[in-house]
Each structure stands twice: as C-alpha cells, then as structure tokens.
Amino acid sequence: MTGQAKIVVWLLAVLCGLAAVGLGVVAAIADLDTAGQVASVAGSIAGLAGVALSCYTLVRPSAAGSHGTAATAAGARSVAAGGSIGRAVTGDRVTLTTPPVPPAVAGISGSAQAMGERGVAAAGGVGEAFTGDDTRA
C-alpha cells in the first residue's frame, strides 16, 4: 500500500469514528426518532459511496496490465513466470548448497513466455538463475 493510500484509509477511519460519535451525541441530546432518521440518511450516503467505489474498482485498468509486465524467453529447458522467480535451475549436475535468494521485485504479476535454450524470464524479479552445467552454488 502506498503512502497516499495509507493516508486515505486513516482519514476514512477517523471520519467513520467521528460520525459514530456524532450519532451518539444526536441520540443523547435529541430523541431516538431524530437519531434514527439521521442514521438512516448517513447510512444511505455511505452505501452510495460504497457502490461508487466498487464500480470504480471494477472499471479501472489493472496494475499488472498497465505496467507492461510481460516477459519473454523461450526454448528447450527454459523458465518463464508471470510473477517473480526465487531460483531457476536449468543446467545439468548443478549442486545447490545455499538457500535461494529472494527475487528483487515481489507482488508483480503479468505474463511471461520462455524463448531460447535455457532462457529465464519473469514479469517480476529473478533472485538467481543457474543455466550452465556442473555449477556449484
């Protein structure tokens, strides 16, 4: 979540808290009928805002499709991923003695196509790729 999104979430949380306190004050000062009418109007406005936000979320372009996250690398013994790859091994007789390195970029999704012998492609990050023979890592 970006910094701007966090600020919006906190502002909405504070606004909802203030609305709840306001409805409590109306119920204490006025009568329950007035408080019920105010709560009904506030609930209707909140419901309409929720519908508008849902519609906006449905029609906006997806983050993966808008950033061009497609990756290509194809052929015999190749590896491709629409997200991130921690470790890709395509070589023969590779001895792995260390844990995989985490990919540099996480949480990105898209499409990847492998082309070329022992090619490695990822729409996200690649932590390690071993494509040769007789490798010790």
N, C-alpha and C positions, 0 to 999 in steps of 0.2 A: 504494500500500500504506500503510495507517495505521501509526502508531507502535506500537500494540499488536501488530499483525501482524508487524512487523519484529522485535519483541522475541521473539515466539513462534518465528519462524524461526531466530533466533540461538540461542535456548535449545535447540531441536531439533538444530541443527548441533553445539553443544557436547556435548549428550548423546550423539549418534552418535560423536563423536570419543572421548569417554570410554569408550564401550562398545567401540570398536575397540582402545583401549589396554588395557582390562581383558581382552579376549580374548587379546591378545598376552602379557600377564602370565600368564594361566592356561596358555597354551601353553608358556611358558618355565619356569614353576615346576612345573606338573603334567605330565602326559603328553599326547600328542596325542589320545588317545581321550577323555579328560576334556574337553579343549578343544573337540573336535568335538561332544560332547554339549551343552556349554554354548552353543556357537554355534548348534546346532540349535534349542534352546529359545528363544534370543534372536531368531533369525530367524522362528520361528513367532509369537512375540509381536508382532514388528514387522509381519509380514504381516497379522495380525488387526487391528492398529491401522490399517493402510493400508486394509483393506476397510471398517472402520467409518467412517473419514474420507471415503472415496469415497461410501458410502451417504448420509452426512450432506450432502455437497455436492450430490448428486442430488436430495434431497428438500427442501432449504431453498428459500425463496422467492427469486426472482431480485432483484437490486438494482434493476434498471430497473422492474420491475413493482411493487415495494413502495414506491417514492417518488412515484408518480403523475406520471410524466414526460410524459404525453400533452399535446400542444399542438394547438390548432386555429386555423385561419384559412383560409377557402376562397373561391373565386370566380374570375373571369376574371383571368388573369395573376398568380396568387398563388403563393406558395412555402411549402412545409412540409417539415420534416425531423424525423426521429425522433432525431437527434443534434444536433450543433452546425452552425451556418452561419457561414462566414467573411464572405462578402459576398453579398447578394441584390440584384439589379437588376431592377426590373420597369418602369421608366419608359422613354419614348422619347427618343432622342437624348441619352443620358447619356454624358458624356465622363469616363472614369476615368484619372487621371494618377498616382495613388498606389497602392502595394501594398495588398491587403486587410488589414484589422485582424483579428487572430485573435479568435475568439469568447471570451467571458468564461468559459464553462464547457466543458471538454473531457471526453470519455470517457463522457458520459451517453447512453444510448440509450433509446428509447421509441417512441411513435407520435405523429404529427402529422397534422392534417387542415387543409387550407387552405380558408377561407371568407371571402367578401367580396372585392371587386375590389382587386387588387394587395395582398392581405394577405400577411403574412410570419409564419410560425410555426415554432418549433423546440422540441423537447423539451429541448435543451441550450441553449447560448448563441448569440447573434447578434452578430457583430462589427460589421457595417454593413448597412443596408437602404436602398436608394435606390428610391423608388416614384413620384417625380414626374417630369415631363418637363423637358427642357433643363437638366439638372443637371451641374455640374462638380464633380468630387471628386478 
